[in-house]
Amino acid sequence: MDDGVEGNTRTIEESVVTDFEDRMTYSGYLQLSTLLDAQHPLSNPEHHDELLFIVQHQTTELWLKLILHELEAACALLRADELAPALKCVARVKHIQKSITDQWSVLATLTPTEYAQFRGVLGNASGFQSAQYRAVEFTLGNKHAGMLRVFASDPASLALVRRALEAPSLYDEFLRLLARRGHAVPAAVLERDVTEPWRFTAELVPVFGAIYADPAAHWGAYETCEELVDLEDNFQLWRFRHVKTVERIIGHKRGTGGSSGVDFLKRALDLTFFPELYAVRTEIGR
């Protein structure tokens, strides 16, 4: 039987395109010459593990770019009362979150001894300065106008973060959709200054309580509540893995960006995006 294999070599089918003189290539479409030339270790002599450190963080930034793309689309769809497509975007974000959380295990193969040999070349570079990460947090509602000054020297990053600061968050858009669908969302919530960080609003708990009390009657809202809880759970898992990876590699040293390091990162675990969706769980079944 001819299975296209000769010995231990697969034959190339005649229909396979091999002449790319005037055709789009895989490398050209993905701009691989640019992408793969973007890793420039600074240690001298070059330390073997610095490439891992660079690739890990560059990969995360690419995923953050896609997360932000999906969250912005979800916000726009919620504004247009297109709940189902918005949830499709959220579902994609959840899968990306799993990927970027799992990849901490790759960086965790970097030992304290190895990292110490090239950490100095980072200077004050720190993930705290990631504009895309900050924009994602802002889009989920954890806003902090004071963060803008971190990006004052980079106009493009500043514009990205400012846009996320000034736009309604994903939670804002969901609550506005609920109001349009007849749920008793307080006017103060709908009219709030969206550049401010979200603050717990007790009046929202009975709104969510009514949704959870009758899922069949409010299935879209009910499903969205659970999807948002998934997002927050995933984000907290990412934060936790970040803390433990940093602790594993540098212990309790001060961060390159000037923070207290692990202790500073641990405080982020207390931040929440959707507190009322957790508070309502205490009330259900009482």
BALOBA-1460 file (C-alpha; in Angstrom, 3 decimals):
// residues 286
<rec num="1" residu="m" x="0.000" y="0.000" z="0.000"/>
<rec num="2" residu="d" x="1.312" y="3.452" z="-0.958"/>
<rec num="3" residu="d" x="1.014" y="5.582" z="2.200"/>
<rec num="4" residu="g" x="3.324" y="8.349" z="1.029"/>
<rec num="5" residu="v" x="6.169" y="7.168" z="3.244"/>
<rec num="6" residu="e" x="9.450" y="5.910" z="1.848"/>
<rec num="7" residu="g" x="11.629" y="4.323" z="4.471"/>
<rec num="8" residu="n" x="11.419" y="6.777" z="7.334"/>
<rec num="9" residu="t" x="10.842" y="9.841" z="5.120"/>
<rec num="10" residu="r" x="7.469" y="11.289" z="4.180"/>
<rec num="11" residu="t" x="7.260" y="12.190" z="0.515"/>
<rec num="12" residu="i" x="6.154" y="15.718" z="-0.403"/>
<rec num="13" residu="e" x="2.875" y="15.661" z="-2.316"/>
<rec num="14" residu="e" x="3.066" y="17.234" z="-5.762"/>
<rec num="15" residu="s" x="0.271" y="19.666" z="-4.850"/>
<rec num="16" residu="v" x="2.267" y="21.153" z="-1.967"/>
<rec num="17" residu="v" x="3.369" y="24.696" z="-2.849"/>
<rec num="18" residu="t" x="7.156" y="25.133" z="-2.719"/>
<rec num="19" residu="d" x="7.686" y="28.168" z="-4.930"/>
<rec num="20" residu="f" x="7.141" y="31.341" z="-2.903"/>
<rec num="21" residu="e" x="8.654" y="33.889" z="-5.240"/>
<rec num="22" residu="d" x="5.319" y="35.716" z="-5.573"/>
<rec num="23" residu="r" x="3.280" y="34.139" z="-2.743"/>
<rec num="24" residu="m" x="2.570" y="34.899" z="0.886"/>
<rec num="25" residu="t" x="4.658" y="32.719" z="3.178"/>
<rec num="26" residu="y" x="4.121" y="31.504" z="6.724"/>
<rec num="27" residu="s" x="7.083" y="33.565" z="7.860"/>
<rec num="28" residu="g" x="5.918" y="36.635" z="5.992"/>
<rec num="29" residu="y" x="2.364" y="36.494" z="7.300"/>
<rec num="30" residu="l" x="3.561" y="36.158" z="10.915"/>
<rec num="31" residu="q" x="6.449" y="38.588" z="10.413"/>
<rec num="32" residu="l" x="8.745" y="36.017" z="11.979"/>
<rec num="33" residu="s" x="11.890" y="37.877" z="10.965"/>
<rec num="34" residu="t" x="10.745" y="40.708" z="13.257"/>
<rec num="35" residu="l" x="9.269" y="38.515" z="15.980"/>
<rec num="36" residu="l" x="12.237" y="36.156" z="16.311"/>
<rec num="37" residu="d" x="14.731" y="39.013" z="16.204"/>
<rec num="38" residu="a" x="13.137" y="40.683" z="19.229"/>
<rec num="39" residu="q" x="15.065" y="38.692" z="21.844"/>
<rec num="40" residu="h" x="18.298" y="40.443" z="22.780"/>
<rec num="41" residu="p" x="19.898" y="39.232" z="26.005"/>
<rec num="42" residu="l" x="21.990" y="41.945" z="27.665"/>
<rec num="43" residu="s" x="24.198" y="39.832" z="29.909"/>
<rec num="44" residu="n" x="27.855" y="39.742" z="28.893"/>
<rec num="45" residu="p" x="28.887" y="37.058" z="28.450"/>
<rec num="46" residu="e" x="25.364" y="36.051" z="27.507"/>
<rec num="47" residu="h" x="23.791" y="33.898" z="30.188"/>
<rec num="48" residu="h" x="22.042" y="30.798" z="28.868"/>
<rec num="49" residu="d" x="18.839" y="31.390" z="30.878"/>
<rec num="50" residu="e" x="18.271" y="35.025" z="29.972"/>
<rec num="51" residu="l" x="16.556" y="33.947" z="26.744"/>
<rec num="52" residu="l" x="14.015" y="31.983" z="28.807"/>
<rec num="53" residu="f" x="13.288" y="35.086" z="30.879"/>
<rec num="54" residu="i" x="12.782" y="37.255" z="27.801"/>
<rec num="55" residu="v" x="10.637" y="34.741" z="25.891"/>
<rec num="56" residu="q" x="8.451" y="34.107" z="28.956"/>
<rec num="57" residu="h" x="7.616" y="37.774" z="29.328"/>
<rec num="58" residu="q" x="7.265" y="38.504" z="25.619"/>
<rec num="59" residu="t" x="4.874" y="35.562" z="25.276"/>
<rec num="60" residu="t" x="2.814" y="36.870" z="28.176"/>
<rec num="61" residu="e" x="2.621" y="40.282" z="26.509"/>
<rec num="62" residu="l" x="1.299" y="38.682" z="23.317"/>
<rec num="63" residu="w" x="-1.379" y="36.865" z="25.301"/>
<rec num="64" residu="l" x="-2.227" y="40.090" z="27.154"/>
<rec num="65" residu="k" x="-2.670" y="41.787" z="23.792"/>
<rec num="66" residu="l" x="-5.251" y="39.167" z="22.839"/>
<rec num="67" residu="i" x="-6.963" y="39.303" z="26.249"/>
<rec num="68" residu="l" x="-7.350" y="43.061" z="25.915"/>
<rec num="69" residu="h" x="-8.647" y="42.650" z="22.357"/>
<rec num="70" residu="e" x="-11.290" y="40.180" z="23.547"/>
<rec num="71" residu="l" x="-12.313" y="42.177" z="26.624"/>
<rec num="72" residu="e" x="-12.748" y="45.355" z="24.588"/>
<rec num="73" residu="a" x="-14.875" y="43.420" z="22.110"/>
<rec num="74" residu="a" x="-16.940" y="41.959" z="24.959"/>
<rec num="75" residu="c" x="-17.556" y="45.457" z="26.329"/>
<rec num="76" residu="a" x="-18.700" y="46.697" z="22.927"/>
<rec num="77" residu="l" x="-21.014" y="43.715" z="22.503"/>
<rec num="78" residu="l" x="-22.552" y="44.241" z="25.933"/>
<rec num="79" residu="r" x="-23.213" y="47.881" z="25.019"/>
<rec num="80" residu="a" x="-25.026" y="46.601" z="21.940"/>
<rec num="81" residu="d" x="-27.059" y="44.103" z="24.011"/>
<rec num="82" residu="e" x="-25.310" y="41.213" z="22.269"/>
<rec num="83" residu="l" x="-24.812" y="39.052" z="25.336"/>
<rec num="84" residu="a" x="-24.109" y="35.684" z="23.711"/>
<rec num="85" residu="p" x="-21.237" y="36.912" z="21.477"/>
<rec num="86" residu="a" x="-19.830" y="38.820" z="24.456"/>
<rec num="87" residu="l" x="-19.707" y="35.583" z="26.435"/>
<rec num="88" residu="k" x="-17.852" y="33.941" z="23.550"/>
<rec num="89" residu="c" x="-15.133" y="36.567" z="23.971"/>
<rec num="90" residu="v" x="-15.055" y="35.955" z="27.716"/>
<rec num="91" residu="a" x="-14.738" y="32.211" z="27.135"/>
<rec num="92" residu="r" x="-11.687" y="32.801" z="24.963"/>
<rec num="93" residu="v" x="-10.144" y="34.993" z="27.656"/>
<rec num="94" residu="k" x="-10.616" y="32.180" z="30.171"/>
<rec num="95" residu="h" x="-8.638" y="29.796" z="27.973"/>
<rec num="96" residu="i" x="-5.873" y="32.363" z="27.553"/>
<rec num="97" residu="q" x="-5.763" y="32.835" z="31.317"/>
<rec num="98" residu="k" x="-5.153" y="29.114" z="31.710"/>
<rec num="99" residu="s" x="-2.251" y="29.298" z="29.255"/>
<rec num="100" residu="i" x="-0.516" y="32.226" z="30.919"/>
<rec num="101" residu="t" x="-1.010" y="30.685" z="34.356"/>
<rec num="102" residu="d" x="0.429" y="27.334" z="33.269"/>
<rec num="103" residu="q" x="3.480" y="28.991" z="31.739"/>
<rec num="104" residu="w" x="4.671" y="30.161" z="35.167"/>
<rec num="105" residu="s" x="5.874" y="26.573" z="35.533"/>
<rec num="106" residu="v" x="8.349" y="27.195" z="32.709"/>
<rec num="107" residu="l" x="9.831" y="30.254" z="34.407"/>
<rec num="108" residu="a" x="9.931" y="28.314" z="37.680"/>
<rec num="109" residu="t" x="12.680" y="26.149" z="36.165"/>
<rec num="110" residu="l" x="14.938" y="29.206" z="36.568"/>
<rec num="111" residu="t" x="16.880" y="28.730" z="39.797"/>
<rec num="112" residu="p" x="17.891" y="31.554" z="42.162"/>
<rec num="113" residu="t" x="21.542" y="31.020" z="41.258"/>
<rec num="114" residu="e" x="20.853" y="31.256" z="37.531"/>
<rec num="115" residu="y" x="18.674" y="34.380" z="37.785"/>
<rec num="116" residu="a" x="21.136" y="36.159" z="40.059"/>
<rec num="117" residu="q" x="23.761" y="35.945" z="37.317"/>
<rec num="118" residu="f" x="21.830" y="38.201" z="34.917"/>
<rec num="119" residu="r" x="19.233" y="39.996" z="37.074"/>
<rec num="120" residu="g" x="21.393" y="43.102" z="37.194"/>
<rec num="121" residu="v" x="20.950" y="43.804" z="33.468"/>
<rec num="122" residu="l" x="17.215" y="44.422" z="34.029"/>
<rec num="123" residu="g" x="17.964" y="47.669" z="35.845"/>
<rec num="124" residu="n" x="14.566" y="48.959" z="36.985"/>
<rec num="125" residu="a" x="12.596" y="47.008" z="34.365"/>
<rec num="126" residu="s" x="9.629" y="45.285" z="35.997"/>
<rec num="127" residu="g" x="6.342" y="43.668" z="35.039"/>
<rec num="128" residu="f" x="4.729" y="46.403" z="37.128"/>
<rec num="129" residu="q" x="5.432" y="48.629" z="34.108"/>
<rec num="130" residu="s" x="3.427" y="46.472" z="31.684"/>
<rec num="131" residu="a" x="0.935" y="48.810" z="30.021"/>
<rec num="132" residu="q" x="-1.106" y="45.929" z="28.659"/>
<rec num="133" residu="y" x="-1.392" y="44.240" z="32.036"/>
<rec num="134" residu="r" x="-2.525" y="47.534" z="33.560"/>
<rec num="135" residu="a" x="-5.066" y="48.044" z="30.769"/>
<rec num="136" residu="v" x="-6.467" y="44.548" z="31.367"/>
<rec num="137" residu="e" x="-6.833" y="45.246" z="35.093"/>
<rec num="138" residu="f" x="-8.498" y="48.576" z="34.343"/>
<rec num="139" residu="t" x="-10.873" y="46.955" z="31.858"/>
<rec num="140" residu="l" x="-11.878" y="44.504" z="34.575"/>
<rec num="141" residu="g" x="-12.498" y="47.400" z="36.974"/>
<rec num="142" residu="n" x="-9.398" y="47.606" z="39.166"/>
<rec num="143" residu="k" x="-8.639" y="51.210" z="38.241"/>
<rec num="144" residu="h" x="-5.984" y="53.493" z="39.706"/>
<rec num="145" residu="a" x="-5.450" y="56.869" z="38.054"/>
<rec num="146" residu="g" x="-2.145" y="57.241" z="39.862"/>
<rec num="147" residu="m" x="-0.718" y="54.475" z="37.683"/>
<rec num="148" residu="l" x="-0.697" y="56.830" z="34.689"/>
<rec num="149" residu="r" x="2.526" y="58.435" z="35.878"/>
<rec num="150" residu="v" x="4.351" y="55.124" z="35.424"/>
<rec num="151" residu="f" x="3.782" y="55.522" z="31.677"/>
<rec num="152" residu="a" x="4.390" y="59.269" z="31.392"/>
<rec num="153" residu="s" x="7.608" y="58.748" z="29.390"/>
<rec num="154" residu="d" x="5.930" y="56.434" z="26.851"/>
<rec num="155" residu="p" x="3.111" y="58.202" z="24.937"/>
<rec num="156" residu="a" x="1.778" y="55.042" z="23.292"/>
<rec num="157" residu="s" x="1.575" y="53.129" z="26.569"/>
<rec num="158" residu="l" x="0.106" y="56.135" z="28.340"/>
<rec num="159" residu="a" x="-2.630" y="56.417" z="25.697"/>
<rec num="160" residu="l" x="-3.455" y="52.706" z="26.017"/>
<rec num="161" residu="v" x="-3.733" y="52.816" z="29.797"/>
<rec num="162" residu="r" x="-5.630" y="56.127" z="29.812"/>
<rec num="163" residu="r" x="-8.174" y="54.739" z="27.337"/>
<rec num="164" residu="a" x="-8.802" y="51.776" z="29.616"/>
<rec num="165" residu="l" x="-9.050" y="54.072" z="32.639"/>
<rec num="166" residu="e" x="-11.651" y="56.319" z="31.031"/>
<rec num="167" residu="a" x="-13.795" y="53.567" z="29.502"/>
<rec num="168" residu="p" x="-16.539" y="51.699" z="31.376"/>
<rec num="169" residu="s" x="-15.238" y="48.384" z="32.688"/>
<rec num="170" residu="l" x="-16.615" y="44.997" z="31.689"/>
<rec num="171" residu="y" x="-18.575" y="44.984" z="34.967"/>
<rec num="172" residu="d" x="-19.943" y="48.478" z="34.282"/>
<rec num="173" residu="e" x="-21.186" y="47.333" z="30.889"/>
<rec num="174" residu="f" x="-22.790" y="44.215" z="32.333"/>
<rec num="175" residu="l" x="-24.585" y="46.204" z="35.030"/>
<rec num="176" residu="r" x="-25.851" y="48.670" z="32.436"/>
<rec num="177" residu="l" x="-27.169" y="45.772" z="30.378"/>
<rec num="178" residu="l" x="-28.941" y="44.390" z="33.456"/>
<rec num="179" residu="a" x="-30.572" y="47.775" z="34.027"/>
<rec num="180" residu="r" x="-31.779" y="47.894" z="30.425"/>
<rec num="181" residu="r" x="-33.312" y="44.452" z="30.970"/>
<rec num="182" residu="g" x="-35.316" y="45.622" z="33.950"/>
<rec num="183" residu="h" x="-33.131" y="44.650" z="36.883"/>
<rec num="184" residu="a" x="-33.056" y="47.119" z="39.792"/>
<rec num="185" residu="v" x="-29.483" y="48.332" z="39.383"/>
<rec num="186" residu="p" x="-29.077" y="51.499" z="41.513"/>
<rec num="187" residu="a" x="-28.882" y="54.760" z="39.579"/>
<rec num="188" residu="a" x="-25.700" y="55.677" z="41.448"/>
<rec num="189" residu="v" x="-24.013" y="52.642" z="39.896"/>
<rec num="190" residu="l" x="-25.139" y="53.550" z="36.389"/>
<rec num="191" residu="e" x="-24.023" y="57.169" z="36.791"/>
<rec num="192" residu="r" x="-20.757" y="56.567" z="38.634"/>
<rec num="193" residu="d" x="-17.386" y="57.996" z="37.587"/>
<rec num="194" residu="v" x="-15.921" y="55.067" z="35.655"/>
<rec num="195" residu="t" x="-12.353" y="56.295" z="36.187"/>
<rec num="196" residu="e" x="-12.709" y="55.430" z="39.877"/>
<rec num="197" residu="p" x="-11.933" y="51.946" z="41.177"/>
<rec num="198" residu="w" x="-14.947" y="49.764" z="41.775"/>
<rec num="199" residu="r" x="-16.207" y="49.876" z="45.350"/>
<rec num="200" residu="f" x="-18.466" y="47.322" z="46.952"/>
<rec num="201" residu="t" x="-22.129" y="48.271" z="46.545"/>
<rec num="202" residu="a" x="-24.401" y="46.436" z="48.956"/>
<rec num="203" residu="e" x="-27.523" y="47.387" z="46.980"/>
<rec num="204" residu="l" x="-26.363" y="45.161" z="44.134"/>
<rec num="205" residu="v" x="-26.380" y="41.992" z="46.232"/>
<rec num="206" residu="p" x="-30.191" y="41.585" z="46.166"/>
<rec num="207" residu="v" x="-30.133" y="42.256" z="42.408"/>
<rec num="208" residu="f" x="-27.844" y="39.290" z="41.947"/>
<rec num="209" residu="g" x="-29.809" y="37.372" z="44.580"/>
<rec num="210" residu="a" x="-32.924" y="37.637" z="42.432"/>
<rec num="211" residu="i" x="-31.008" y="36.395" z="39.392"/>
<rec num="212" residu="y" x="-29.617" y="33.391" z="41.275"/>
<rec num="213" residu="a" x="-33.016" y="32.659" z="42.813"/>
<rec num="214" residu="d" x="-34.544" y="32.025" z="39.375"/>
<rec num="215" residu="p" x="-31.874" y="31.034" z="36.844"/>
<rec num="216" residu="a" x="-34.417" y="29.831" z="34.296"/>
<rec num="217" residu="a" x="-36.028" y="33.261" z="34.109"/>
<rec num="218" residu="h" x="-32.700" y="35.087" z="33.939"/>
<rec num="219" residu="w" x="-30.451" y="32.565" z="32.249"/>
<rec num="220" residu="g" x="-28.297" y="35.007" z="30.283"/>
<rec num="221" residu="a" x="-27.603" y="37.151" z="33.336"/>
<rec num="222" residu="y" x="-27.102" y="34.052" z="35.502"/>
<rec num="223" residu="e" x="-24.584" y="32.586" z="33.061"/>
<rec num="224" residu="t" x="-22.743" y="35.899" z="32.801"/>
<rec num="225" residu="c" x="-22.429" y="36.151" z="36.580"/>
<rec num="226" residu="e" x="-20.748" y="32.742" z="36.655"/>
<rec num="227" residu="e" x="-18.492" y="33.626" z="33.727"/>
<rec num="228" residu="l" x="-17.324" y="36.752" z="35.550"/>
<rec num="229" residu="v" x="-16.584" y="34.705" z="38.666"/>
<rec num="230" residu="d" x="-14.543" y="32.366" z="36.465"/>
<rec num="231" residu="l" x="-12.576" y="35.347" z="35.159"/>
<rec num="232" residu="e" x="-11.802" y="36.536" z="38.661"/>
<rec num="233" residu="d" x="-10.880" y="33.069" z="39.914"/>
<rec num="234" residu="n" x="-8.522" y="32.636" z="36.971"/>
<rec num="235" residu="f" x="-6.974" y="36.043" z="37.549"/>
<rec num="236" residu="q" x="-6.367" y="35.235" z="41.198"/>
<rec num="237" residu="l" x="-4.754" y="31.927" z="40.264"/>
<rec num="238" residu="w" x="-2.457" y="33.810" z="37.883"/>
<rec num="239" residu="r" x="-1.554" y="36.282" z="40.633"/>
<rec num="240" residu="f" x="-0.910" y="33.457" z="43.093"/>
<rec num="241" residu="r" x="1.352" y="31.577" z="40.679"/>
<rec num="242" residu="h" x="3.177" y="34.864" z="40.034"/>
<rec num="243" residu="v" x="3.770" y="35.358" z="43.753"/>
<rec num="244" residu="k" x="4.988" y="31.801" z="44.293"/>
<rec num="245" residu="t" x="7.256" y="31.850" z="41.240"/>
<rec num="246" residu="v" x="8.854" y="35.125" z="42.317"/>
<rec num="247" residu="e" x="9.229" y="33.825" z="45.874"/>
<rec num="248" residu="r" x="10.834" y="30.659" z="44.555"/>
<rec num="249" residu="i" x="13.364" y="32.552" z="42.445"/>
<rec num="250" residu="i" x="14.272" y="35.654" z="44.483"/>
<rec num="251" residu="g" x="12.831" y="35.002" z="47.938"/>
<rec num="252" residu="h" x="12.001" y="38.275" z="49.640"/>
<rec num="253" residu="k" x="14.429" y="40.531" z="47.785"/>
<rec num="254" residu="r" x="13.202" y="43.948" z="46.694"/>
<rec num="255" residu="g" x="11.739" y="43.994" z="43.181"/>
<rec num="256" residu="t" x="13.699" y="45.432" z="40.255"/>
<rec num="257" residu="g" x="11.056" y="48.152" z="39.892"/>
<rec num="258" residu="g" x="11.556" y="49.273" z="43.492"/>
<rec num="259" residu="s" x="8.651" y="47.446" z="45.146"/>
<rec num="260" residu="s" x="8.971" y="45.298" z="48.257"/>
<rec num="261" residu="g" x="8.788" y="42.271" z="45.966"/>
<rec num="262" residu="v" x="6.803" y="39.261" z="47.147"/>
<rec num="263" residu="d" x="5.035" y="41.189" z="49.912"/>
<rec num="264" residu="f" x="3.878" y="43.782" z="47.371"/>
<rec num="265" residu="l" x="2.605" y="41.069" z="45.030"/>
<rec num="266" residu="k" x="0.765" y="39.303" z="47.857"/>
<rec num="267" residu="r" x="-1.291" y="42.412" z="48.552"/>
<rec num="268" residu="a" x="-2.747" y="42.144" z="45.044"/>
<rec num="269" residu="l" x="-4.408" y="38.898" z="46.147"/>
<rec num="270" residu="d" x="-6.783" y="40.988" z="48.251"/>
<rec num="271" residu="l" x="-8.026" y="42.926" z="45.230"/>
<rec num="272" residu="t" x="-11.352" y="41.901" z="43.728"/>
<rec num="273" residu="f" x="-13.131" y="42.829" z="40.528"/>
<rec num="274" residu="f" x="-16.684" y="41.672" z="41.231"/>
<rec num="275" residu="p" x="-17.183" y="41.653" z="45.022"/>
<rec num="276" residu="e" x="-20.986" y="41.525" z="44.923"/>
<rec num="277" residu="l" x="-20.863" y="38.276" z="42.958"/>
<rec num="278" residu="y" x="-19.029" y="36.728" z="45.889"/>
<rec num="279" residu="a" x="-21.133" y="38.439" z="48.557"/>
<rec num="280" residu="v" x="-24.335" y="37.057" z="47.077"/>
<rec num="281" residu="r" x="-23.121" y="33.524" z="47.745"/>
<rec num="282" residu="t" x="-23.385" y="34.161" z="51.463"/>
<rec num="283" residu="e" x="-27.016" y="35.164" z="51.035"/>
<rec num="284" residu="i" x="-28.170" y="32.328" z="48.761"/>
<rec num="285" residu="g" x="-30.117" y="29.708" z="50.714"/>
<rec num="286" residu="r" x="-30.484" y="31.762" z="53.877"/>
